[in-house]
Amino acid sequence: MSAVTVKRLDSTHSEFYAQLDRLLAWEAVTDSQVEQTVRDIIAAVRSRGDAALLDYTQRFDRLQVANVAELEIHQDSLQQALNSITKAQREALDCATNRVRTYAERQKLESWSYTEADGTLLGQQITPLDCAGLYVPGGKAAYPSSVLMNAIPAKVAGVSELVMVVPTPDGVRNELVLAAAAVAGVDRVFSIGGAQAVAALAFGTGTIPAVDKIVGPGNIYVATAKRMVFGKVGIDMIAGPSEILVVCDGQTDPDWIAMDLFSQAEHDEDAQAILVSPDAEFLQQVADSINRQLPQMERADIIQASLAGRGALVQVRDLDEAVEVANYIAPEHLELSVADPQAMAASIRHAGAIFMGRYTAEALGDYCAGPNHVLPTSRTARFSSPLGVYDFQKRSSLIQCSAAGAADLGRTAAQLARGEGLTAHARSAEYRMPGK
């Protein structure tokens, strides 16, 4: 395998941030044919329901069934899958489940209220979604960790029904994915996938229930479908390629850092892995380690393409500037491989997840640390957050006026309403006022 050349950036260069912008630039492939295909699929599922779902499942997954009901994977099959996995797999699944659930329990929002001096009550009532849909990739991809990360917060939130869809091309099921559904408490599972599964969850069919929100990763067809049904249902996010940014002071084993970069680069060719350090010699040591370790990787070709296309080794003046660069990038995953990571983390404003210290590999967060691995990508950590229990809860405002409160607030409301030319608003408020 030929050596991989990773881009080098230097913060002292006058064009540094322009270079960084070019490196970070990524937009989902805008393919008019994909969009038209997805639009047609959604329209067909809306109008023909189960019949369209059967047609697409037969065409894309090569499953011949008489009706959509036959595509449901029942609870006994989920339990059978759980019983069939190895002891080590079961222990890992249980450990991850317990840790994710323990973390999620701390995220629950609670209702609250307060009463003002005149007896007026104001507050907020928290309720869970009635029904959520979870998309899980199938075929070559198998992500039991995604089942846990999406399903457990929903169940902790109190979602009454969680419906999972997972494609099973040629009828091949992934037992570990189904086992994860069992331990996470998924209520119903259907062996369907693609844009047609997203449409079925959004609009419902004769067999598939309509849900309130759709979460979970998928390919470009799934992502496009989620974007198109947003508004009819909620969605978690439209995720871009996986990202990792490592800030290192030069004192961590360069082999560790190189492998941390590999851990995200191996996802796909568009994944992004960046190392920032003030130590030029350390950056070279990591570059050498990359080329020494790369041939040992099963997904070496993907890692090489990712690092060559979107990776970078960035030299900064000092660690304070490293923090500035990190906040500008707003990465999905941020490793702070430094002597005092907690102090540095206090200065981080934009990151999906922050991994602190030399021993905290990002990969732990992908599977079992506890916090959710569904994170904002493509600099959206500037304004969004990881998936959590709060994404499956709704907030309703509570307002109960006393007679005195209605009189006091009525005067204010009436003044503002008349200023807006909304007389009925004003009179509605005034009717509750004494003497009106």
RODO-2510 file (C-alpha; in nm, 4 decimals, decimal comma):
residues 436
     n   res          X          Y          Z
     1     m     0,0000     0,0000     0,0000
     2     s     0,1323     0,3432    -0,0931
     3     a     0,1917     0,6011     0,1794
     4     v    -0,0985     0,8318     0,2581
     5     t    -0,0309     1,2042     0,2502
     6     v    -0,2415     1,3891     0,5045
     7     k    -0,2877     1,7635     0,4524
     8     r    -0,0800     1,9888     0,6770
     9     l    -0,2214     2,3197     0,7961
    10     d    -0,0418     2,5883     0,9981
    11     s    -0,2361     2,8467     1,1978
    12     t     0,0352     3,1082     1,1340
    13     h    -0,0443     3,1008     0,7621
    14     s    -0,2374     3,4074     0,6471
    15     e    -0,4901     3,1867     0,4661
    16     f    -0,5317     2,9389     0,7513
    17     y    -0,9040     2,9818     0,8131
    18     a    -0,9794     2,9896     0,4408
    19     q    -0,7901     2,6608     0,4086
    20     l    -0,9779     2,5233     0,7077
    21     d    -1,3113     2,6221     0,5551
    22     r    -1,2262     2,4358     0,2357
    23     l    -1,1289     2,1308     0,4378
    24     l    -1,4506     2,1368     0,6419
    25     a    -1,6820     2,2047     0,3490
    26     w    -1,9199     1,9183     0,2950
    27     e    -2,2716     1,9081     0,1659
    28     a    -2,4865     1,6035     0,1129
    29     v    -2,4774     1,4942    -0,2456
    30     t    -2,7606     1,6709    -0,4233
    31     d    -2,8731     1,4129    -0,6701
    32     s    -3,1873     1,5085    -0,8581
    33     q    -3,2459     1,1460    -0,9552
    34     v    -3,2323     1,0361    -0,5891
    35     e    -3,4727     1,3126    -0,4907
    36     q    -3,7182     1,2204    -0,7642
    37     t    -3,6970     0,8514    -0,6776
    38     v    -3,7645     0,9233    -0,3101
    39     r    -4,0494     1,1597    -0,3956
    40     d    -4,2098     0,8907    -0,6089
    41     i    -4,1690     0,6290    -0,3355
    42     i    -4,3262     0,8545    -0,0731
    43     a    -4,6180     0,9340    -0,3012
    44     a    -4,6742     0,5662    -0,3751
    45     v    -4,6705     0,4668    -0,0072
    46     r    -4,9084     0,7502     0,0788
    47     s    -5,1565     0,6520    -0,1891
    48     r    -5,1224     0,2718    -0,1983
    49     g    -5,0079     0,1911     0,1543
    50     d    -4,9245    -0,1735     0,2169
    51     a    -4,9413    -0,2623    -0,1526
    52     a    -4,6650    -0,0141    -0,2388
    53     l    -4,4615    -0,1284     0,0593
    54     l    -4,4817    -0,4882    -0,0630
    55     d    -4,3770    -0,3893    -0,4147
    56     y    -4,0689    -0,2011    -0,2975
    57     t    -3,9679    -0,4696    -0,0494
    58     q    -3,9890    -0,7335    -0,3208
    59     r    -3,7942    -0,5141    -0,5625
    60     f    -3,5170    -0,3884    -0,3349
    61     d    -3,4843    -0,6592    -0,0683
    62     r    -3,5990    -0,9551    -0,2780
    63     l    -3,8501    -1,0681    -0,0171
    64     q    -4,1580    -1,2487    -0,1484
    65     v    -4,4410    -1,2299     0,1042
    66     a    -4,8175    -1,2239     0,0717
    67     n    -4,8755    -0,9238     0,2963
    68     v    -4,6921    -0,6702     0,5110
    69     a    -4,7990    -0,8483     0,8296
    70     e    -4,5564    -1,1258     0,7339
    71     l    -4,2732    -0,8703     0,7521
    72     e    -4,3258    -0,8150     1,1238
    73     i    -4,0602    -0,9738     1,3447
    74     h    -4,2440    -1,0647     1,6617
    75     q    -4,1248    -1,0500     2,0201
    76     d    -4,0599    -1,4225     2,0407
    77     s    -3,8157    -1,3906     1,7496
    78     l    -3,6400    -1,1026     1,9234
    79     q    -3,6087    -1,3118     2,2377
    80     q    -3,4829    -1,6055     2,0337
    81     a    -3,2149    -1,3799     1,8828
    82     l    -3,1150    -1,2653     2,2306
    83     n    -3,0833    -1,6276     2,3413
    84     s    -2,8778    -1,7199     2,0341
    85     i    -2,5910    -1,4728     2,0692
    86     t    -2,2722    -1,5666     2,2508
    87     k    -2,2267    -1,5188     2,6232
    88     a    -1,9660    -1,2495     2,5610
    89     q    -2,1992    -1,0647     2,3232
    90     r    -2,4841    -1,0842     2,5736
    91     e    -2,2639    -0,9471     2,8509
    92     a    -2,1444    -0,6615     2,6293
    93     l    -2,5008    -0,5834     2,5232
    94     d    -2,6228    -0,5827     2,8829
    95     c    -2,3323    -0,3653     2,9990
    96     a    -2,3890    -0,1092     2,7239
    97     t    -2,7655    -0,1119     2,7825
    98     n    -2,7312    -0,0495     3,1544
    99     r    -2,4822     0,2326     3,1069
   100     v    -2,6850     0,4077     2,8370
   101     r    -3,0030     0,3747     3,0443
   102     t    -2,8364     0,5043     3,3630
   103     y    -2,7116     0,8113     3,1757
   104     a    -3,0465     0,8654     3,0037
   105     e    -3,2382     0,8535     3,3312
   106     r    -3,0553     1,1700     3,4399
   107     q    -3,1790     1,3565     3,1313
   108     k    -3,5509     1,3321     3,2004
   109     l    -3,7285     1,6645     3,2106
   110     e    -3,9869     1,7055     3,4856
   111     s    -4,3011     1,9179     3,4996
   112     w    -4,2916     2,2321     3,7142
   113     s    -4,5115     2,5237     3,8132
   114     y    -4,5212     2,8257     4,0412
   115     t    -4,8018     3,0411     4,1806
   116     e    -4,7834     3,4185     4,1797
   117     a    -4,9001     3,6390     4,4665
   118     d    -5,2454     3,6959     4,3129
   119     g    -5,3038     3,3232     4,2708
   120     t    -5,2129     3,2935     3,9040
   121     l    -5,0403     2,9632     3,8247
   122     l    -4,7761     2,9302     3,5523
   123     g    -4,5738     2,6245     3,4625
   124     q    -4,4641     2,3611     3,2196
   125     q    -4,6035     2,0123     3,1706
   126     i    -4,3780     1,7411     3,0293
   127     t    -4,5274     1,4529     2,8297
   128     p    -4,3632     1,1812     2,6167
   129     l    -4,4314     1,1238     2,2497
   130     d    -4,7018     0,8662     2,1876
   131     c    -4,5152     0,6752     1,9174
   132     a    -4,1635     0,6914     1,7720
   133     g    -4,0050     0,5188     1,4741
   134     l    -3,6493     0,3884     1,4700
   135     y    -3,4686     0,3257     1,1418
   136     v    -3,1842     0,0743     1,1633
   137     p    -2,9600     0,0017     0,8631
   138     g    -2,9534    -0,3580     0,7417
   139     g    -2,7786    -0,5625     0,4763
   140     k    -2,4007    -0,5316     0,4988
   141     a    -2,4301    -0,2804     0,7820
   142     a    -2,5214    -0,3996     1,1282
   143     y    -2,5402    -0,1497     1,4112
   144     p    -2,6764    -0,2927     1,7359
   145     s    -2,5215     0,0073     1,9128
   146     s    -2,7522     0,2390     1,7152
   147     v    -3,0525     0,0388     1,8330
   148     l    -2,9525     0,0983     2,1944
   149     m    -2,8665     0,4657     2,1473
   150     n    -3,1975     0,5474     1,9789
   151     a    -3,4362     0,3125     2,1575
   152     i    -3,3291     0,3480     2,5197
   153     p    -3,3799     0,7273     2,5477
   154     a    -3,7230     0,6864     2,3893
   155     k    -3,8281     0,4246     2,6426
   156     v    -3,6799     0,6211     2,9338
   157     a    -3,8829     0,9207     2,8159
   158     g    -4,1961     0,7079     2,8383
   159     v    -4,2769     0,6655     2,4686
   160     s    -4,5714     0,4254     2,4597
   161     e    -4,4870     0,2528     2,1331
   162     l    -4,1476     0,2281     1,9640
   163     v    -4,1579     0,0851     1,6122
   164     m    -3,8321    -0,0295     1,4549
   165     v    -3,7757    -0,0874     1,0840
   166     v    -3,4723    -0,2749     0,9556
   167     p    -3,4192    -0,4075     0,6024
   168     t    -3,3340    -0,7779     0,5723
   169     p    -3,2194    -0,8258     0,2097
   170     d    -3,2803    -1,1811     0,0893
   171     g    -3,4308    -1,2555     0,4289
   172     v    -3,0949    -1,2360     0,6106
   173     r    -3,1430    -1,1079     0,9644
   174     n    -2,8709    -0,9810     1,1959
   175     e    -2,9233    -1,1564     1,5272
   176     l    -2,7246    -0,9017     1,7279
   177     v    -2,9434    -0,6171     1,5999
   178     l    -3,2592    -0,8085     1,6934
   179     a    -3,1093    -0,8971     2,0312
   180     a    -3,0399    -0,5274     2,0914
   181     a    -3,4047    -0,4530     2,0104
   182     a    -3,5080    -0,7084     2,2721
   183     v    -3,2961    -0,5659     2,5537
   184     a    -3,3825    -0,2043     2,4627
   185     g    -3,7566    -0,2674     2,4841
   186     v    -3,8563    -0,2060     2,1218
   187     d    -4,2281    -0,2805     2,0878
   188     r    -4,2639    -0,3730     1,7199
   189     v    -4,0107    -0,4580     1,4481
   190     f    -4,0682    -0,4757     1,0721
   191     s    -3,8222    -0,6065     0,8155
   192     i    -3,8547    -0,3155     0,5770
   193     g    -3,6071    -0,0441     0,4837
   194     g    -3,5213     0,2388     0,2511
   195     a    -3,7268     0,5470     0,1716
   196     q    -4,0388     0,3308     0,1695
   197     a    -3,9918     0,2459     0,5373
   198     v    -3,9532     0,6135     0,6257
   199     a    -4,2696     0,6959     0,4296
   200     a    -4,4595     0,4147     0,6020
   201     l    -4,3597     0,5431     0,9451
   202     a    -4,4472     0,9011     0,8541
   203     f    -4,7894     0,8417     0,6986
   204     g    -4,8857     0,4958     0,8206
   205     t    -5,0188     0,2102     0,6106
   206     g    -5,2761    -0,0560     0,6785
   207     t    -5,0173    -0,2441     0,8860
   208     i    -4,7426     0,0023     0,9819
   209     p    -4,8544     0,2604     1,2401
   210     a    -4,7870     0,6287     1,1784
   211     v    -4,5369     0,7656     1,4290
   212     d    -4,4706     1,1110     1,5722
   213     k    -4,0940     1,1175     1,5211
   214     i    -3,8398     0,9190     1,3167
   215     v    -3,4847     0,8696     1,4400
   216     g    -3,1887     0,6642     1,3271
   217     p    -2,9216     0,6622     1,0540
   218     g    -2,9508     0,5512     0,6923
   219     n    -2,8157     0,5927     0,3407
   220     i    -2,8788     0,8849     0,1059
   221     y    -3,2283     0,7572     0,0182
   222     v    -3,3227     0,7308     0,3850
   223     a    -3,1735     1,0726     0,4658
   224     t    -3,3546     1,2308     0,1708
   225     a    -3,6822     1,0693     0,2767
   226     k    -3,6420     1,1953     0,6335
   227     r    -3,5866     1,5452     0,5027
   228     m    -3,8979     1,5244     0,2837
   229     v    -4,1330     1,3955     0,5567
   230     f    -4,0123     1,6458     0,8165
   231     g    -4,3093     1,8559     0,9187
   232     k    -4,5475     1,5651     0,8934
   233     v    -4,3324     1,4001     1,1605
   234     g    -4,0335     1,5086     1,3625
   235     i    -3,6865     1,3765     1,2840
   236     d    -3,3678     1,3606     1,4876
   237     m    -3,1286     1,5164     1,2347
   238     i    -2,9825     1,4826     0,8869
   239     a    -2,6379     1,3558     0,9737
   240     g    -2,3303     1,4104     0,7629
   241     p    -2,0135     1,1971     0,7584
   242     s    -1,8585     1,0996     1,0903
   243     e    -1,5955     1,3358     1,2343
   244     i    -1,3232     1,3346     1,4962
   245     l    -1,1032     1,6215     1,6106
   246     v    -0,8154     1,5378     1,8435
   247     v    -0,6375     1,8112     2,0381
   248     c    -0,3089     1,6810     2,1776
   249     d    -0,0238     1,8441     2,3653
   250     g     0,2261     1,6001     2,2154
   251     q     0,2571     1,3818     2,5234
   252     t     0,0257     1,0959     2,4217
   253     d     0,1527     0,7848     2,2435
   254     p     0,1377     0,8772     1,8719
   255     d     0,0170     0,5252     1,7880
   256     w    -0,2876     0,5825     2,0092
   257     i    -0,3690     0,9084     1,8337
   258     a    -0,3204     0,7602     1,4872
   259     m    -0,5625     0,4793     1,5733
   260     d    -0,8130     0,7312     1,7129
   261     l    -0,8047     0,9050     1,3738
   262     f    -0,8503     0,5673     1,2022
   263     s    -1,1528     0,4919     1,4211
   264     q    -1,3592     0,7540     1,2405
   265     a    -1,1849     0,7441     0,9032
   266     e    -1,2822     0,3781     0,8645
   267     h    -1,6537     0,4685     0,8556
   268     d    -1,6412     0,5866     0,4946
   269     e    -1,4370     0,7869     0,2474
   270     d    -1,6136     1,1119     0,3416
   271     a    -1,5424     1,0778     0,7146
   272     q    -1,3159     1,3441     0,8605
   273     a    -1,0279     1,2992     1,1052
   274     i    -0,8232     1,6010     1,2191
   275     l    -0,5388     1,6321     1,4695
   276     v    -0,4487     1,9699     1,6208
   277     s    -0,1271     2,0173     1,8177
   278     p     0,1321     2,2893     1,8878
   279     d     0,4064     2,0240     1,8664
   280     a     0,5382     1,9911     1,5077
   281     e     0,7543     1,6923     1,5929
   282     f     0,4554     1,5106     1,7412
   283     l     0,2494     1,5765     1,4288
   284     q     0,5226     1,4094     1,2248
   285     q     0,5326     1,1140     1,4657
   286     v     0,1595     1,0645     1,4158
   287     a     0,2016     1,0923     1,0373
   288     d     0,4690     0,8210     1,0539
   289     s     0,2449     0,6055     1,2739
   290     i    -0,0427     0,6438     1,0277
   291     n     0,1627     0,4959     0,7461
   292     r     0,3124     0,2249     0,9674
   293     q    -0,0233     0,1047     1,1044
   294     l    -0,2434     0,1571     0,7989
   295     p    -0,1548    -0,1672     0,6160
   296     q    -0,2737    -0,3639     0,9225
   297     m    -0,6273    -0,2267     0,8979
   298     e    -0,9075    -0,4324     0,7412
   299     r    -1,0594    -0,1147     0,5984
   300     a    -0,7261     0,0349     0,4929
   301     d    -0,8497     0,1573     0,1543
   302     i    -1,1380     0,3489     0,3127
   303     i    -0,9126     0,4965     0,5828
   304     q    -0,6572     0,6022     0,3236
   305     a    -0,9203     0,7726     0,1085
   306     s    -1,0709     0,9490     0,4089
   307     l    -0,7404     1,0783     0,5450
   308     a    -0,6123     1,1838     0,2031
   309     g    -0,9358     1,3556     0,1058
   310     r    -1,0616     1,5190     0,4254
   311     g    -0,8041     1,4553     0,6981
   312     a    -0,5537     1,7085     0,8329
   313     l    -0,2666     1,7564     1,0744
   314     v    -0,2898     2,1102     1,2081
   315     q    -0,0105     2,2955     1,3865
   316     v    -0,1165     2,5784     1,6163
   317     r     0,0797     2,8259     1,8259
   318     d    -0,0328     2,6867     2,1606
   319     l    -0,3157     2,5001     2,3311
   320     d    -0,5216     2,8177     2,3741
   321     e    -0,5269     2,8539     1,9980
   322     a    -0,6093     2,4843     1,9698
   323     v    -0,9263     2,5573     2,1678
   324     e    -1,0121     2,8432     1,9306
   325     v    -0,9708     2,6118     1,6326
   326     a    -1,1784     2,3400     1,8011
   327     n    -1,4633     2,5837     1,8677
   328     y    -1,4500     2,6995     1,5071
   329     i    -1,4676     2,3430     1,3740
   330     a    -1,7481     2,2463     1,6181
   331     p    -1,6763     1,8750     1,5726
   332     e    -1,9019     1,5776     1,6259
   333     h    -1,6384     1,4051     1,8428
   334     l    -1,3675     1,6007     2,0253
   335     e    -1,0812     1,4295     2,2056
   336     l    -0,8821     1,6420     2,4504
   337     s    -0,5660     1,4366     2,4894
   338     v    -0,3909     1,6807     2,7212
   339     a    -0,2624     1,7023     3,0787
   340     d    -0,5617     1,8934     3,2190
   341     p    -0,8586     1,8051     2,9975
   342     q    -1,1285     1,9270     3,2359
   343     a    -0,9827     2,2775     3,2393
   344     m    -0,9678     2,2783     2,8597
   345     a    -1,3216     2,1385     2,8303
   346     a    -1,4529     2,4393     3,0239
   347     s    -1,3476     2,6558     2,7266
   348     i    -1,5131     2,4355     2,4646
   349     r    -1,8408     2,5869     2,3430
   350     h    -1,9153     2,3769     2,0356
   351     a    -1,8802     1,9984     2,0253
   352     g    -2,1148     1,7026     2,0056
   353     a    -1,9247     1,4971     2,2627
   354     i    -1,6046     1,5772     2,4509
   355     f    -1,3679     1,2922     2,5392
   356     m    -1,1337     1,4033     2,8137
   357     g    -0,7879     1,2677     2,8867
   358     r    -0,5360     1,0364     2,7266
   359     y    -0,7225     0,7179     2,8186
   360     t    -1,0616     0,8170     2,6786
   361     a    -1,0851     0,6798     2,3267
   362     e    -1,3769     0,8114     2,1217
   363     a    -1,4693     0,4513     2,0391
   364     l    -1,5864     0,4017     2,3987
   365     g    -1,8540     0,6631     2,3395
   366     d    -1,9709     0,4816     2,0286
   367     y    -2,0663     0,1749     2,2263
   368     c    -2,0830     0,1771     2,6005
   369     a    -1,9629     0,4857     2,7891
   370     g    -2,3221     0,5995     2,8458
   371     p    -2,3777     0,9292     2,6604
   372     n    -2,5539     0,9031     2,3267
   373     h    -2,3533     0,8484     2,0102
   374     v    -2,6111     1,0217     1,7887
   375     l    -2,4362     1,3581     1,7559
   376     p    -2,4498     1,6744     1,5442
   377     t    -2,2126     1,6767     1,2451
   378     s    -2,0957     1,9255     0,9818
   379     r    -2,0483     2,2103     1,2340
   380     t    -2,4095     2,1871     1,3528
   381     a    -2,2811     2,1443     1,7094
   382     r    -2,2839     2,5262     1,7055
   383     f    -2,6609     2,5106     1,7520
   384     s    -2,7673     2,1516     1,8201
   385     s    -2,7068     1,8769     2,0724
   386     p    -2,6747     1,4983     2,1044
   387     l    -2,9872     1,2844     2,0863
   388     g    -3,1344     1,2377     2,4311
   389     v    -3,4424     1,1675     2,6378
   390     y    -3,5535     1,5276     2,5828
   391     d    -3,5922     1,4542     2,2099
   392     f    -3,8782     1,2190     2,2977
   393     q    -4,0500     1,4566     2,5404
   394     k    -4,2764     1,7534     2,4700
   395     r    -4,3295     2,0669     2,6746
   396     s    -4,6734     2,2245     2,7219
   397     s    -4,7090     2,5631     2,8890
   398     l    -4,9497     2,5870     3,1836
   399     i    -5,1444     2,9069     3,2524
   400     q    -5,4252     2,9419     3,5078
   401     c    -5,5307     3,2957     3,5964
   402     s    -5,7001     3,3943     3,9167
   403     a    -5,9673     3,6660     3,8970
   404     a    -5,7149     3,9231     4,0131
   405     g    -5,4557     3,7941     3,7685
   406     a    -5,7024     3,8092     3,4796
   407     a    -5,7776     4,1728     3,5586
   408     d    -5,4124     4,2707     3,5818
   409     l    -5,2963     4,0785     3,2746
   410     g    -5,6097     4,1783     3,0835
   411     r    -5,5141     4,5459     3,0896
   412     t    -5,1700     4,4702     2,9502
   413     a    -5,2997     4,2292     2,6876
   414     a    -5,5734     4,4677     2,5741
   415     q    -5,3288     4,7526     2,5247
   416     l    -5,0961     4,5386     2,3149
   417     a    -5,3807     4,3760     2,1189
   418     r    -5,5352     4,7123     2,0228
   419     g    -5,1902     4,8293     1,9175
   420     e    -5,1832     4,5359     1,6766
   421     g    -5,5358     4,6076     1,5525
   422     l    -5,6733     4,2834     1,6987
   423     t    -5,9918     4,4008     1,8683
   424     a    -6,1324     4,0552     1,9453
   425     h    -5,8132     3,9716     2,1334
   426     a    -5,8520     4,2864     2,3394
   427     r    -6,2199     4,2300     2,4177
   428     s    -6,1590     3,8636     2,5047
   429     a    -5,9136     3,9765     2,7693
   430     e    -6,1314     4,2687     2,8853
   431     y    -6,4416     4,0525     2,9395
   432     r    -6,2617     3,8903     3,2332
   433     m    -6,1877     4,2284     3,3930
   434     p    -6,4200     4,3709     3,6656
   435     g    -6,6721     4,6212     3,5320
   436     k    -6,6261     4,5195     3,1691
***
